[in-house]
Amino acid sequence: MAINKNHEFEELDGVKCGIVEKNVSPERVEFLKKLLAYNKYTVIVVPSPAPKAAAAPKPVAEGEVATPPPPPPAPTSFTVGVTDYTFNAINAIFGRMLKTPDGHIVTQAFWQQKEAVSHDEIPYYER
């Protein structure tokens, strides 16, 4: 059980993992996989659980043909985790523990994909 919302862990594909993000798009998954793999984390991605099932189908009247329900849609969101279950994304970003492939420190704006390039910032405590 997580101590707080910022430090979640659960079992993904039979491996205990620290949760990086839940309900992310395929594009975000690729970004996170590349960044975390570069920082030597083993990344595990699983489809997010499907929403609750719909109500039971209506009964079929005599003489009508029952139509089978449509197949469930392909997953559109995923859960990303790392095998280091002590991983905490907030601590990693603000603790300046992650680096980009070009050698810069990962900033919050880069992590949130608001900037294409991470610009090293001088931490507030070093100004």
Wavefront OBJ file of the C-alpha trace (Angstrom):
o trace
v 0.000 0.000 0.000
v 1.267 3.456 -0.871
v 2.242 5.854 1.875
v 0.651 8.679 -0.078
v -0.655 9.395 -3.574
v 2.817 10.378 -4.769
v 4.421 7.030 -4.009
v 2.345 4.255 -5.505
v 3.417 0.743 -6.293
v 1.602 -2.334 -7.498
v 2.166 -5.533 -9.389
v 2.390 -5.186 -13.179
v 2.744 -8.392 -15.209
v 3.665 -10.276 -12.053
v 6.468 -7.853 -11.067
v 6.239 -5.415 -8.166
v 6.700 -1.955 -9.706
v 6.790 1.665 -8.682
v 4.066 3.430 -10.641
v 5.351 6.301 -12.767
v 2.021 7.342 -14.319
v -1.408 5.857 -14.934
v -3.834 6.337 -17.837
v -1.236 7.683 -20.261
v -1.462 7.852 -24.041
v 0.711 5.680 -26.329
v 2.776 8.763 -27.269
v 3.469 9.529 -23.600
v 4.393 5.876 -23.032
v 7.093 6.103 -25.699
v 8.478 9.325 -24.213
v 8.620 7.865 -20.692
v 10.079 4.530 -21.846
v 12.946 6.243 -23.681
v 13.703 8.636 -20.825
v 13.528 6.065 -18.038
v 15.423 3.393 -19.987
v 18.200 5.925 -20.632
v 18.354 6.464 -16.853
v 18.809 2.694 -16.368
v 15.296 1.847 -15.119
v 13.525 -1.280 -16.308
v 10.161 -0.059 -17.611
v 6.991 -2.163 -17.627
v 3.892 -0.982 -19.492
v 0.462 -2.598 -19.195
v -2.934 -1.526 -20.538
v -4.971 0.394 -17.996
v -8.015 -1.499 -16.711
v -11.074 -1.183 -18.901
v -14.004 0.842 -17.596
v -16.791 -0.970 -15.809
v -18.925 -3.260 -17.956
v -22.160 -1.901 -19.442
v -25.617 -2.992 -18.313
v -26.881 -6.464 -19.270
v -28.350 -6.756 -22.798
v -32.099 -6.512 -23.300
v -34.020 -9.769 -23.527
v -34.707 -10.921 -27.084
v -38.332 -11.263 -28.171
v -39.501 -14.415 -29.935
v -38.508 -14.575 -33.565
v -35.755 -11.946 -33.285
v -32.109 -12.770 -33.726
v -29.827 -11.768 -30.876
v -26.843 -9.702 -31.951
v -23.620 -10.395 -30.124
v -22.091 -7.476 -28.209
v -19.261 -5.663 -29.976
v -15.730 -6.704 -29.034
v -14.029 -4.564 -26.392
v -11.994 -1.692 -27.855
v -8.213 -1.829 -27.919
v -6.620 -0.176 -24.907
v -6.104 3.533 -25.373
v -4.417 4.246 -22.063
v -1.618 2.526 -20.242
v 0.016 2.258 -16.831
v 3.765 2.834 -16.778
v 5.895 1.429 -13.980
v 9.532 0.692 -13.194
v 10.874 -2.370 -11.420
v 12.466 -0.169 -8.765
v 9.400 0.100 -6.561
v 11.019 2.871 -4.504
v 10.939 5.155 -7.579
v 9.030 8.384 -7.066
v 8.717 10.664 -10.102
v 8.397 13.832 -8.033
v 11.536 13.077 -6.021
v 13.417 12.119 -9.186
v 12.527 15.375 -10.954
v 13.033 17.814 -8.093
v 16.000 15.859 -6.761
v 17.594 16.306 -10.215
v 18.216 12.550 -10.502
v 17.122 12.101 -14.126
v 19.098 13.151 -17.194
v 18.143 13.519 -20.823
v 20.103 11.642 -23.510
v 21.871 14.908 -24.401
v 23.181 15.232 -20.826
v 20.873 17.870 -19.341
v 18.975 17.527 -16.084
v 15.267 16.693 -16.547
v 13.147 19.666 -15.526
v 9.477 19.622 -14.632
v 8.550 21.304 -17.929
v 10.481 18.669 -19.894
v 8.881 15.830 -17.887
v 5.433 17.241 -18.618
v 6.452 17.614 -22.291
v 5.857 21.358 -22.269
v 9.411 21.896 -23.551
v 11.127 19.840 -26.241
v 14.570 20.447 -24.732
v 15.442 20.416 -21.054
v 17.147 23.627 -19.980
v 19.169 23.172 -16.830
v 17.888 25.531 -14.228
v 19.806 26.712 -11.215
v 17.941 25.302 -8.216
v 16.344 27.889 -5.991
v 18.583 26.881 -3.082
v 21.776 27.624 -5.072
v 20.806 31.133 -6.231
l 1 2 3 4 5 6 7 8 9 10 11 12 13 14 15 16 17 18 19 20 21 22 23 24 25 26 27 28 29 30 31 32 33 34 35 36 37 38 39 40 41 42 43 44 45 46 47 48 49 50 51 52 53 54 55 56 57 58 59 60 61 62 63 64 65 66 67 68 69 70 71 72 73 74 75 76 77 78 79 80 81 82 83 84 85 86 87 88 89 90 91 92 93 94 95 96 97 98 99 100 101 102 103 104 105 106 107 108 109 110 111 112 113 114 115 116 117 118 119 120 121 122 123 124 125 126 127
